[in-house]
Amino acid sequence: MELAPRSSPVSRWLLLLLPLLLGLSSGAVIDWPKEEGKEAWDYVTVRKDAHMFWWLYYTTNPCKNFSELPLVMWLQGGPGGSSTGFGNFEEIGPLDSHLKPRKTTWLQAASLLFVDNPVGTGFSYVNKSNAYAKDLATVASDMMVLLKTFFSCHKEFQMVPFYIFSESYGGKMAAGIGLELYKAIQQGTIKCNFSGVALGDSWISPV
């Protein structure tokens, strides 16, 4: 007797989402009903043959404008865990893995930026296998390209307090990314209000 392969709710949701992503033009912005909030997503080519995907949710706090609340970038662990999948639907996003509204979403207190990091994770992809990020320096460099593009295109977030949150192996990446972002801001290559890094059950030892 053959057993049918099993898939997680997150995997099924990502498969359902893929045709929508492919069918929309780059830089799509969707306004759902007010209770669902506003969201946007796009790809950034961070290196030759390397493309990173981000997904932004504007805060749904009914009492404050998004400019009055922080912007949180969420990084998953792994390396190889999808932020747009796990962090979004399993942890802090507006919907759970069954596409039901989550009452405790972080969107009540901040806007959320999920990034599939490093390239090859989730919807981030490479055209050739030699374009995968093989060290922390490349991971951080790729993220600088993405953040520079994001804040240049979304100037409304340049003055909003920006935090990097991460868990598990994401802590190792977040520490390196935070350092490079600080340098980029000092050099004037990225304009944002970088306010801190938060590490949860994180792995930061050298590996």
Phi, psi and omega in degrees: 000130180270140177261134178289139178298146180258148176225149180283159176304323180295317180298318180296321179294319180296323178293322178291327183283330187304312179301324178296317180296317182290334183275350181257153178288162180298141178078032183296144174230128182239134172254107175277178173308152189307323182292341179269338178087185183248142180217162179209156176209163180190169171252150173232127174279109187268335174208172175302125178071012180233125187228129182248142183252135174232155182220119185251133170244127173283146180304146178254014178302121185285347186257347185225148173286154182302330182290347179266356183236158183291163168251123181250124171265125183256126178244132181274177179265210180124261358295148180123355177281136183276120177293320181291341177265291186290303182300320182290299189270340181259345189230294194233356182285181184286337181237149175272185185291349175258012179063030175262142179302136178262121184289338184254024181301145177293347179297345176291339185238351184196162166277150186238132176242109177263131180235127175280102190227137357280181180303141186101350179264135177056234180273354174286139188213167175236153175274334180223146186297335181283001179266358176296147175284125185250358179207167184296326180299319179290320177303313181293319180297318178300317181294328178296321178296316180297313182293323177299316179293316182299309184288336175288324181275335182239068184298340180295345179259359185297328181261356179283135177305126185246125181238145173255118176249143181206164175219159177054227181295342177300335178296323178295318179290320182297322179298314179293320179295318179299318179296315180293325178294319177301315179297317182296322178293317179298326181277350178082014181272339176229132179251108175200162182264070183293121189241351177158171178234135177240128182245126178244129183036048192268153176254114181236359179291152181298128175210000000 
